[in-house]
Amino acid sequence: MRLSYEEVEYVATLSRLGLGDDEITRMRDQLSSILEHIEAIDELDTEAIPPTAQVVALTNVMRQDVARDSLNRDAVLGNAPRQSDGFFEVHAILGGGSDGGTGC
């Protein structure tokens, strides 16, 4: 299917694309080529082929959700660069004044 210059210009207008004359001519050739490929695919007999949404079988790869003990506080804080009273100590991101870093 060969598109006309006017058809490509109309589609460009609908798409709000400001194309020049040379761009419209180039797009006409490219879009016409794409439509020719689609026409070739359209000629194939696909009656015996079921519709598919995923061509590769997918399997769930998540591990079992099993409750187990967590690390103790000392083990977790052992790698912390700074800690205070059993908590991670970090730099204030907002504010940093007497309002507790909330910036309010």
KEKE-3310 file (N, C-alpha, C; in steps of 0.2 Angstrom, whole numbers, plus 5000, padded with zeros to 4 digits):
npx = (5004:5004:5006:4999:5006:4998:4991:5001:5004:4992:4991:5003:4999:4988:4995:5002:5014:5027:5032:5043:5044:5053:5054:5041:5041:5051:5045:5034:5039:5045:5034:5026:5033:5033:5019:5018:5025:5016:5005:5010:5011:4998:4993:4996:4990:4982:4973:4974:4982:4983:4978:4990:4997:5009:5023:5033:5034:5030:5036:5034:5046:5048:5054:5049:5038:5043:5043:5056:5069:5075:5090:5100:5100:5113:5121:5116:5119:5132:5139:5136:5141:5139:5131:5118:5112:5107:5101:5102:5113:5111:5114:5105:5093:5083:5082:5089:5089:5083:5071:5071:5075:5065:5062:5052)
npy = (4994:5010:5026:5042:5059:5068:5060:5057:5069:5073:5064:5068:5081:5077:5071:5082:5085:5095:5094:5095:5097:5088:5079:5074:5067:5058:5051:5046:5036:5028:5024:5018:5007:5000:4997:4989:4978:4973:4970:4959:4950:4949:4941:4928:4912:4911:4904:4892:4895:4898:4913:4923:4930:4929:4923:4915:4903:4907:4906:4906:4912:4915:4913:4902:4909:4909:4911:4917:4919:4936:4946:4950:4966:4971:4964:4970:4984:4983:4985:4998:5014:5025:5026:5028:5026:5013:5015:5018:5032:5046:5059:5075:5078:5087:5104:5103:5110:5115:5109:5095:5091:5092:5104:5112)
npz = (5000:4995:5002:5001:4998:5004:5013:5023:5027:5033:5044:5051:5054:5063:5073:5078:5073:5066:5051:5038:5019:5014:5024:5025:5013:5015:5026:5020:5012:5021:5029:5020:5016:5028:5029:5018:5022:5033:5025:5019:5029:5033:5023:5027:5032:5047:5054:5062:5072:5089:5098:5106:5121:5127:5122:5127:5140:5156:5173:5191:5201:5214:5231:5244:5256:5271:5289:5299:5310:5313:5311:5325:5334:5337:5328:5316:5318:5318:5306:5304:5300:5309:5324:5337:5352:5349:5336:5319:5314:5305:5293:5293:5282:5278:5282:5297:5309:5325:5324:5322:5310:5301:5294:5296)
capx = (5000:5008:5003:5000:5009:4993:4989:5006:5004:4986:4993:5008:4995:4984:5000:5005:5021:5029:5037:5045:5042:5058:5053:5035:5042:5054:5041:5029:5042:5046:5028:5023:5037:5030:5012:5019:5027:5010:5001:5013:5010:4991:4992:4997:4984:4984:4967:4976:4986:4979:4980:4995:4999:5015:5026:5038:5031:5033:5035:5035:5053:5049:5055:5044:5037:5044:5045:5062:5072:5079:5096:5099:5102:5121:5124:5114:5122:5140:5141:5134:5147:5138:5125:5117:5107:5104:5098:5107:5113:5112:5114:5099:5092:5079:5083:5094:5089:5081:5065:5072:5076:5059:5062:5046)
capy = (5000:5016:5031:5048:5064:5071:5056:5057:5076:5073:5060:5072:5086:5074:5070:5088:5085:5100:5091:5099:5093:5082:5074:5071:5063:5052:5047:5042:5030:5023:5021:5014:5001:4996:4994:4983:4972:4971:4967:4952:4946:4948:4935:4921:4909:4910:4901:4886:4897:4902:4920:4922:4936:4928:4917:4911:4901:4910:4902:4910:4911:4918:4908:4901:4914:4906:4915:4915:4924:4941:4948:4954:4973:4972:4962:4975:4990:4982:4988:5005:5019:5029:5023:5031:5023:5007:5016:5021:5039:5049:5066:5077:5079:5093:5108:5102:5115:5112:5106:5088:5090:5092:5110:5116)
capz = (5000:4995:5005:4997:5002:5008:5019:5028:5029:5037:5050:5054:5058:5069:5078:5080:5070:5061:5046:5031:5013:5013:5030:5023:5008:5018:5030:5016:5009:5027:5032:5015:5017:5034:5028:5014:5027:5036:5020:5018:5035:5032:5018:5030:5035:5054:5057:5066:5077:5094:5100:5112:5124:5129:5118:5131:5146:5162:5179:5197:5203:5221:5236:5249:5262:5278:5294:5302:5315:5310:5314:5331:5334:5337:5321:5311:5319:5318:5300:5303:5301:5315:5328:5343:5356:5346:5330:5314:5314:5298:5292:5292:5275:5277:5288:5301:5314:5331:5323:5321:5303:5296:5290:5297)
cpx = (5004:5004:5004:5004:5004:4991:4994:5006:4998:4988:4998:5004:4991:4989:5004:5013:5022:5034:5037:5043:5046:5056:5046:5037:5046:5050:5036:5033:5043:5039:5025:5027:5034:5023:5013:5021:5021:5006:5003:5011:5002:4989:4993:4991:4986:4978:4969:4980:4982:4982:4985:4996:5006:5018:5030:5034:5034:5031:5037:5041:5054:5050:5049:5044:5037:5046:5051:5065:5076:5086:5095:5102:5109:5124:5122:5118:5130:5143:5140:5140:5146:5131:5124:5111:5103:5100:5104:5107:5115:5112:5107:5098:5088:5081:5089:5094:5086:5074:5065:5073:5071:5058:5056:5047)
cpy = (5006:5022:5038:5053:5067:5067:5057:5064:5077:5070:5064:5078:5083:5073:5076:5088:5090:5097:5095:5094:5087:5077:5071:5065:5057:5048:5043:5036:5025:5020:5017:5007:4997:4993:4989:4977:4969:4968:4960:4947:4944:4942:4928:4919:4907:4907:4896:4888:4901:4908:4919:4929:4935:4922:4912:4909:4904:4906:4907:4908:4913:4912:4907:4906:4910:4911:4912:4921:4930:4942:4951:4961:4974:4970:4967:4981:4989:4984:4995:5010:5023:5026:5027:5028:5017:5009:5019:5029:5042:5056:5069:5079:5086:5098:5107:5106:5111:5109:5098:5087:5090:5098:5114:5122)
cpz = (5000:4997:5001:5001:5006:5014:5025:5031:5034:5044:5054:5058:5064:5074:5080:5078:5065:5056:5040:5025:5013:5018:5028:5018:5010:5022:5026:5013:5015:5029:5026:5015:5023:5033:5023:5017:5030:5031:5019:5023:5035:5028:5021:5033:5043:5058:5063:5072:5082:5096:5106:5114:5126:5126:5122:5138:5152:5168:5185:5200:5210:5225:5240:5254:5268:5283:5297:5306:5311:5314:5320:5330:5333:5331:5316:5312:5319:5312:5299:5304:5307:5318:5334:5346:5353:5339:5325:5315:5307:5298:5291:5285:5274:5283:5292:5308:5320:5330:5321:5314:5298:5292:5291:5302)
residu = (MET:ARG:LEU:SER:TYR:GLU:GLU:VAL:GLU:TYR:VAL:ALA:THR:LEU:SER:ARG:LEU:GLY:LEU:GLY:ASP:ASP:GLU:ILE:THR:ARG:MET:ARG:ASP:GLN:LEU:SER:SER:ILE:LEU:GLU:HIS:ILE:GLU:ALA:ILE:ASP:GLU:LEU:ASP:THR:GLU:ALA:ILE:PRO:PRO:THR:ALA:GLN:VAL:VAL:ALA:LEU:THR:ASN:VAL:MET:ARG:GLN:ASP:VAL:ALA:ARG:ASP:SER:LEU:ASN:ARG:ASP:ALA:VAL:LEU:GLY:ASN:ALA:PRO:ARG:GLN:SER:ASP:GLY:PHE:PHE:GLU:VAL:HIS:ALA:ILE:LEU:GLY:GLY:GLY:SER:ASP:GLY:GLY:THR:GLY:CYS)
# end
